[in-house]
Amino acid sequence: MSEEEVLPGLEEITPQPSRKALQAPFGSVSRGELLDHYFSDRLIDAPHAWQDVYRLLLWIDPTTGLAHCYESDKSQPGRHWYPRSLAFHAWAADEMGLAHRELGENIDWLFRRVLERLALSEHKHMDRKAHEASSQRAAYGDMPDPYEDPELRLLLERSLGAAGEEGPLDLMALVREIRRYVATENKRKNLLGEGFEDVLAAILSRLNGGPPPVVETQRLIQQIEGFREPRKGEKKAKVDLWLKTPSGRRVLVTAKWSVRADREKQLADDYRIYADCNDSPDTFDYVFVTNEFDAARLVAACDRMEMNRPIFDTVVHVSPGALLAAHGFNSPAPDPGEENEGAGGDQKQRRSAARLPGLVAEGRLISLEDWLGRVTAKP
């Protein structure tokens, strides 16, 4: 059986993973198989593309029960981002035609499917390790099981109390499941990295009306036409996503689901390398595509200058409508957090948020829909 053939007996996994995908459930082959299954032969209309992005990648913050739009610790009840999270959750559900409590069941598709594959892969691995551990522990009598986590087990025993009517509860199995859940949630950021790029590429490649002539992800700058290798001593430069428009213009895309404050400088550093490596008389477009909800970071991306020009030719948000709703524009409820917290950081947020409608109106901050229209427009 070749690596690309489907393994037998995996009908419960949707879609069935190839051997290579099962070896790396979070890898590019696995993501590609899943996205091909999700989209199938469907063509995508640009106005609805944001919904596919959210159905595939948006998730529920387990500590609030709301769609995740900002850091969890700042989104708890009583904090500034809790009312904003409420507003975003309500907006997303309403726009998708869902009841507010139904939103969680209709998003996070890609991560859930990857977890199915990961669970199957780890189950086989754990069975093998358990068998090996059993034989190695035999000479020592009664020894703790691997991954037993006695402190967590004791906590569960106190919390759950006596066994139910259907028989004793398998606490060890529950401990393992909790540990697996925590570990896999920590892997979400891995999926949101290259996964966001893959989703954008999948949408671009399936646009109703025709995709761009070239769409590629994770390419070294010298692998893109018209660019040379970085100078000796400079770091390797890999582009998240690049495409060629129907008019032949090259577009380099930095795709970041969100932007950590300590990574903002990297965006400018990348632009300097790309500009230095351009070996063509033609210029290129540098575009930032994001689902960031931090107003200050978005405003900074729109305002940042380099070499006497804006770093980004275009700043794209998956849904500016969601962004404006989260920050209280046209919201039926005030932000109660303003009275509860007076932190300077949030005052900066409100000042930056006040600029968002203007940036959207003037076309400096545009929607995914508008950007898809621009890069696929016929010359």
Long-range contacts (C-beta under 8 A, 24 or more apart in sequence): 10-120, 13-116, 13-117, 13-120, 14-113, 14-116, 17-117, 17-120, 21-117, 22-117, 22-120, 22-121, 23-121, 25-114, 25-115, 25-117, 25-118, 25-121, 26-114, 26-118, 26-187, 26-190, 26-191, 28-194, 28-198, 28-218, 30-114, 30-117, 31-110, 31-114, 31-191, 31-194, 31-195, 31-198, 32-198, 34-110, 34-113, 34-114, 35-110, 35-198, 35-199, 35-202, 38-109, 38-110, 39-202, 39-206, 42-206, 43-206, 43-207, 43-208, 44-203, 44-206, 44-207, 44-208, 45-208, 46-207, 46-208, 46-368, 46-369, 46-372, 46-373, 46-376, 47-369, 49-203, 49-368, 49-369, 49-372, 50-318, 50-319, 50-322, 50-367, 50-368, 50-369, 51-95, 51-96, 52-199, 52-203, 53-199, 53-200, 53-203, 53-291, 53-318, 53-368, 54-92, 54-96, 54-107, 54-318, 54-319, 55-96, 55-106, 55-107, 55-109, 56-107, 56-109, 56-110, 56-195, 56-199, 57-107, 57-108, 57-110, 57-111, 57-191, 57-192, 57-195, 57-196, 57-199, 57-257, 57-291, 58-92, 58-107, 58-108, 59-107, 59-108, 59-111, 59-188, 60-103, 60-104, 60-107, 60-108, 61-85, 62-185, 65-104, 67-92, 67-103, 67-104, 67-107, 69-293, 69-322, 69-326, 70-293, 70-294, 78-337, 78-340, 79-337, 79-340, 79-341, 80-335, 80-337, 80-338, 80-340, 80-341, 80-343, 80-346, 80-349, 81-337, 82-337, 83-328, 83-333, 83-335, 83-336, 83-337, 84-293, 84-326, 84-327, 84-328, 84-335, 85-326, 86-333, 87-325, 87-326, 87-328, 87-331, 87-333, 88-293, 88-322, 88-325, 88-326, 90-325, 91-321, 91-322, 91-325, 91-326, 92-322, 95-321, 95-322, 110-191, 110-195, 110-199, 111-188, 111-191, 114-191, 115-184, 118-184, 119-180, 122-180, 126-176, 145-172, 147-175, 147-176, 147-179, 148-172, 148-175, 149-175, 149-179, 152-178, 152-179, 192-257, 192-258, 193-257, 194-218, 196-255, 196-256, 196-257, 196-291, 197-240, 197-241, 197-255, 200-241, 200-253, 200-255, 200-289, 201-241, 203-372, 204-243, 204-372, 204-375, 204-376, 207-372, 207-376, 209-376, 210-246, 210-376, 211-376, 212-243, 212-244, 212-245, 212-246, 212-375, 212-376, 213-244, 213-245, 213-246, 214-242, 214-243, 214-244, 215-241, 215-242, 215-243, 216-241, 216-242, 216-243, 217-241, 221-273, 221-274, 221-277, 222-277, 224-250, 224-252, 225-250, 225-280, 226-250, 226-278, 226-279, 226-280, 226-282, 226-284, 227-274, 227-277, 227-278, 227-279, 227-280, 228-277, 228-279, 229-277, 230-273, 230-276, 230-277, 231-276, 234-273, 235-273, 237-270, 237-273, 237-274, 237-277, 239-274, 241-289, 243-375, 245-375, 245-376, 245-377, 246-376, 246-377, 246-378, 246-379, 247-379, 249-282, 249-284, 249-285, 250-280, 250-282, 250-284, 250-285, 251-284, 251-285, 251-287, 251-375, 252-284, 252-285, 252-286, 252-287, 253-287, 253-288, 253-289, 254-286, 254-287, 254-288, 254-289, 255-289, 255-290, 256-288, 256-289, 256-290, 256-292, 257-290, 257-291, 257-292, 258-290, 258-291, 258-292, 258-293, 258-294, 259-290, 259-292, 259-294, 259-297, 259-301, 261-297, 264-297, 264-300, 264-301, 267-301, 267-304, 267-311, 267-312, 268-304, 268-306, 268-311, 271-306, 271-311, 272-306, 272-307, 275-307, 285-313, 285-314, 286-311, 286-312, 286-313, 287-312, 287-313, 287-314, 287-315, 287-316, 287-371, 288-312, 288-314, 288-315, 288-316, 289-316, 289-318, 289-368, 289-371, 290-315, 290-316, 290-317, 290-318, 291-317, 291-318, 291-319, 292-317, 293-323, 293-326, 293-327, 294-349, 295-327, 295-349, 295-350, 295-352, 295-353, 295-355, 295-356, 296-348, 296-349, 296-352, 298-323, 298-352, 298-356, 298-359, 298-365, 299-352, 299-355, 299-356, 299-359, 302-359, 302-364, 302-365, 314-366, 314-371, 314-374, 315-359, 315-364, 315-365, 315-366, 316-365, 316-366, 316-367, 316-368, 316-370, 316-371, 317-365, 317-366, 317-367, 317-368, 318-367, 318-368, 319-367, 319-368, 320-356, 320-360, 320-365, 320-366, 320-367, 321-367, 323-356, 324-356, 324-357, 324-360, 327-353, 327-356, 328-353, 329-356, 329-357
